[in-house]
Amino acid sequence: MKKLMAANWKMNKTLAEAGATATDLAARVEQRLAADREVLIIPPFTALAAVAKAVSGAAGFFVGAQDFYPKDKGAFTGEIAPAQILDCGAVYALTGHSERRHVLGETDAFVGQKTAYGLGSGLKVILCVGERIEERRAGKVEEVLTRQLLAGLADVPRDQDPENLVVAYEPVWAIGTGEVAGPAEIVEAHALVRSRLGRKFGANGGKIRILYGGSVKPENCAEIMSLDNVDGVLVGGASLSAESFSAIVTA
């Protein structure tokens, strides 16, 4: 199982900036990328094709989208379909990121609808789950993660190819705050996710990658990556610089 080092650029970078950063990152990392690691860049929709072109010759590099709508076409102003993402050269997409859930109001059920639709449309999907700080303080981490996983995977078939599905644990309180879940908290959450994946997918549940996200930096990446059931990272702010993210990728 290869480790997946993912960069979520969110609503940052112009077309030129995205292309330049992707080119710089590929140049810094390509000759140093471990055989057991893959790099995923998730730029804004406007830069998907440019970033895909910039890394097209770099072994182990992939491109993904930050979101999509669960229809193949139609009157859905402002949305983007899986086929359009694939047409840009991207192969991955996120569902259920905390900002989609808590800023833009996406429900657990809608996240599940998108996850199943994306997989059925040929995308590799990264389902994001995670608790808010008040939920952690109230001792509801297991309840929240279980609810999000059950809904998010409800319509995904049991025989789903584990290569195409990834789960990212991102405690909401650690995203962009500088706060990082401690090793024991990460291990506990990832063990819960792994258990739930096993219940849903049987033996294949052990082959689905689980990423950690939340204020990952070059200084803490190696420790995080050494923990049980951590199969990669989903990085926000620290991925905007090719220098910073290359240090994370090669940590």
CORSUL-V776771 format. One record per residue. N is the residue number from 1. NEAR is the number of other C-alpha atoms within 12 Angstrom. Layout:
# CORSUL-V776771
n;near
N;NEAR
N;NEAR
This chain:
# CORSUL-V776771
n;near
1;20
2;23
3;33
4;42
5;47
6;45
7;50
8;44
9;36
10;32
11;21
12;24
13;27
14;21
15;22
16;19
17;23
18;38
19;29
20;24
21;34
22;45
23;29
24;24
25;36
26;35
27;22
28;24
29;32
30;26
31;16
32;23
33;28
34;20
35;19
36;18
37;29
38;33
39;41
40;44
41;55
42;44
43;44
44;36
45;39
46;27
47;35
48;41
49;32
50;30
51;41
52;39
53;24
54;31
55;33
56;24
57;16
58;27
59;22
60;28
61;38
62;37
63;46
64;41
65;47
66;44
67;43
68;41
69;34
70;29
71;22
72;22
73;16
74;12
75;11
76;13
77;9
78;12
79;19
80;30
81;31
82;39
83;27
84;30
85;37
86;28
87;21
88;28
89;30
90;39
91;34
92;45
93;53
94;49
95;46
96;43
97;44
98;36
99;29
100;24
101;27
102;18
103;12
104;14
105;15
106;23
107;23
108;32
109;23
110;27
111;40
112;34
113;28
114;41
115;47
116;37
117;31
118;41
119;36
120;24
121;26
122;27
123;38
124;37
125;46
126;51
127;52
128;45
129;48
130;46
131;36
132;27
133;21
134;15
135;18
136;22
137;12
138;13
139;14
140;18
141;30
142;27
143;22
144;29
145;40
146;30
147;25
148;36
149;40
150;29
151;28
152;44
153;43
154;27
155;24
156;30
157;20
158;20
159;16
160;29
161;25
162;29
163;26
164;29
165;42
166;49
167;49
168;46
169;49
170;42
171;39
172;37
173;26
174;29
175;31
176;25
177;19
178;19
179;19
180;27
181;32
182;20
183;22
184;15
185;25
186;35
187;26
188;23
189;39
190;40
191;26
192;30
193;45
194;35
195;27
196;32
197;36
198;20
199;19
200;28
201;26
202;20
203;19
204;26
205;30
206;29
207;27
208;39
209;40
210;47
211;44
212;54
213;51
214;41
215;33
216;43
217;39
218;26
219;20
220;28
221;34
222;22
223;25
224;34
225;33
226;19
227;26
228;25
229;34
230;39
231;37
232;43
233;51
234;51
235;42
236;37
237;30
238;34
239;40
240;34
241;30
242;30
243;23
244;27
245;38
246;37
247;25
248;42
249;46
250;32
251;27
